[in-house]
């Protein structure tokens, strides 16, 4: 009985989601907004499904925490590489170097870190 109710509920949700997907473009168009179809990603997440959802980005953050941390580490390393000459320059005082580090490197690595598990 519970499985039947669950299947019916999932069916209802799928129909409801498709209905919303059909209505949203016209609502956004009335507000002079549009959906970038080339960037729109759809993933189905299930217990026995594939792992493609781990590559899904939501507001700049990957859904899989481990993959997101690896990605942010790479981006922070690239940013550090870009400012390496400024950091090593003896003519620039430490305060300016720290401000540059915080702006260009730490902000990338720590972005959305409050949502990570401890």
N, C-alpha and C positions, 0 to 999 in steps of 0.2 A: 504494500500500500504506500509506504513512504517513498519507494523508488518511483512509483507512478506519479505521485504528487511532485516529486523533484523534477522528473522529466517534463511534466506539464509546465512547471514554473520556468524551467530553462527555455522551453519552447516559447512561452509568453515573453520572456526577456529578449530572446533573439528577434522576435517580431517587433517588439517595442524599440529595440536598438535600430533596426532597419527603418522604422518609421521616423525616428529622430534624425537619422542620417539623411533621409529624404527631405525633411523639413528645414534643417539648419541652413543650407545654402541660400534659400529665399529669405530667411530671417536676417542673415548677415548682409545680403545684398541690399535690403532696405536701409541698412545702417552704413552703406557704402564700404562694406568689408567683403573680403572674399577668401576662400580657402585655397591654399596653394596645394593643388592635387599632387604635384611632384614630390612634396615633402610629407604627404599624409601616409602614415604607416598604420597598418592594422595587424594586430596579433591576437591570437587566441591562446590563453594560458590555461593549461589543464594539468592535472597530476601526472598523466601519462603522455603528455604532449612533447613536442620537440623543444629544443632549447633556444629557438630563434628569438624568443621574447627577451633574452638577455642582451641582445643588441639594440633593443628599442630605446630610443631617447625620449624622455619626457621633460620638457622645460630645461634642456641642456644636461640632464642627468640620466645616465643609463639605469635601467631598472634593477640590474644585477649589481649589488654593492661591490663585490670583488672586482668585476670588470670596470666599474666606474672609478674605483680607486686607482687601478692600473692606468686607465686613460688619463685621469687627472695628474698622476705622477709624470706621465710622458709629456703632457702639456706644460706642467710646471718646469720640467727639465728643459724643454724647448725655450721657455721664457727666460730661464736662468742663462741659457746659452746666448740668447739675444742680448742680455745686459752684462755679460761677463766682463767686457772691457771697462764699463763704468764702475763695476764692483771692485775691480783690481786697480783702478786708477788711484794713485796716492794723492793726487791733487784734490780729489773729492772727499769731503769730510764724512765721517761715519754716519752722522744723522741723515744725510742725503742718501747714502747707500742703503740704509735701513728703510727709508721711505720708498725708494725705488724697489727694493726687494718686496716689501709689503704690498705695493701697488701692482707689481707685475708678476710675482711668483706666488706669494702666500695667498693672494686673493683667488687665484686659479685653483690652487690645491685645496683650500679650505671652503670653497664655495659649496653651500648646501651640506656642510659637514655636520650640522646640528641634527640632521635627520638620520645619520648613520647609527647603527647599533653599537653598543659599547662592548 
